[in-house]
Amino acid sequence: MPQGVAARKLRDVSAWESIKRIISRLAGSSPPRMALLIFALVIAVFTSLLMMPWATAAPGGAEFHDAFFVATSAVTVTGLTPVNTAEHWSFPGQVVVLLAIQIGGLGIITIAALLAVSVTRHLGLRTRLIAQEGISTGRLGEVGHLLKTVVICSAVVQTALALVLIPRMVMLEEDLGIGAWKGLFYSVSAFNNAGFVIHADGMAGVGYDPVVLWTIMIGVFLGSLGFPVLYVLWRSRWHIAQWNLHAKLTMEVTTILFLLGAAIYGFMEWNNSETIGEMDLWEKIQSSLFASVNMRSGGFSVVESNLEHSETMLITDALMFAGGGSASTAGGIKVTTIAVIFLAFLAEARGHAESSAHGRTIPAQAVRVAVSVVAMGATVVLLSTLALMTISGYDMERPLYESISAFATVGLTTGLTEELPPSGLYVLCALMFTGRIGIITFAAALTIRQRRIRYRYPEGRPLIG
């Protein structure tokens, strides 16, 4: 081997080893910052790909703010877009969007942990603790196994959805290639709660076909439960007594919100001729269930949100803010956060010192974290709504709806996203990034120093209420 080639290979190996040491040190010292960095880099890569001339249907390529917004929306599995996905992007561009959805759907914690595995060949204790906090199975040693479960579960569920959607789409489109592509795209988009559609006229393009709608509903519902719950369901099946507290609370609150949301939506829109008022009884029920599932993160819609009554939009705001399960492809403040706060309220009303559920005590720290998540989420939504109101000139209704949809990574829209200038799009990008990273993870990633206070002040009791 020539001396120059050997020296060059030695330098390449040395550079790679240096990169591995830097990544390993960062992953071990601050997994949240590592996750934030990975997500930002992934968005940058997909932004670059979407700006390529071959990514758009029309010549000239995409503008930066459109490419950046769609890349952020896809990686954060939100579904908001300032352009029509079916018409603006070419087939290679749509493939890029699909890959971004798939990578984003795996979750930040999973990506960070897998990177740590690939670099260090094992999970360090701190990385395991962070991973277990986000996707807990009850025992620290199961974290590595759960990471494999995440990938396998995604593949199995999306394959099952595709086996139903592809033949049906081929039948509806009357074209093998187009039908197969759309069936595959909707399988990935549904399970990852992305809400991207590649019909130019949205879900109306499938003619409210029950097979398509119910398959997408099932995919969105499973994706919103979270991998910890899917892991428990796979391991314990329907032996509810063997479920852990997280799985029980997630299933209970998810079911309540699903049925309550469908009932309220159907009641409020039953006679609205611009939404479901002209449909027959079965289609009204189906559309109400479909809307309820997608309000909490799916982002698919059979009717335009801006045609709904203001009261319906307000209920949708609340359900979007609630979101889905922890460590899932859904966003929002998470259903377990709602459960913990409700249990704390119930305990306070009953005069109990501690809150509990299913024979387990909820620690005070969990209550503080739940309250912090709601408070910080509400603050972020408030500030972004004010910004969008200033930029767009609209009253509160549409900017609030769009802000919550972006923060909760839902993807439902009143059409405001398409009307916003680049400054408004960047506000929504920041919201989607913050919402997908997670308020607490985002805050921890920006914390430069962490200090443990070794003293305690005397207690003071301010008056409450």
Secondary structure, 3 states (H helix, E strand, C coil): CCHHHHHHHHHHHHHHHHHHHHHHHHHHHCHHHHHHHHHHHHHHHHHHHHCCHHHECCCCCCCHHHHHHHHHHHHCCCCCCCCCHHHHECHHHHHHHHHHHHHHHCCHHHHHHHHHHHHHCCCCHHHHHHHHHHCCCCCHHHHHHHHHHHHHHHHHHHHHHHHHHHHHHHHHHCCHHHHHHHHHHHHHHHHCCCCCCCCCCHHHHHCCCHHHHHHHHHHHHHHHHCHHHHHHHHHHCCCHHHCCHHHHHHHHHHHHHHHHHHHHHHHHHCCCCCCCCCCCHHHHHHHHHHHHHHHHHHCCCCCCHHHCCHHHHHHHHHHHHHCCCCCCCCCCCCHHHHHHHHHHHHHHHHCCCCEEECCEEECHHHHHHHHHHHHHHHHHHHHHHHHHHHHHCCCCHHHHHHHHHHHCCCCCCCCHHHHCCHHHHHHHHHHHHHHHHCHHHHHHHCCCCCCCCCCCCCCCCCCCC
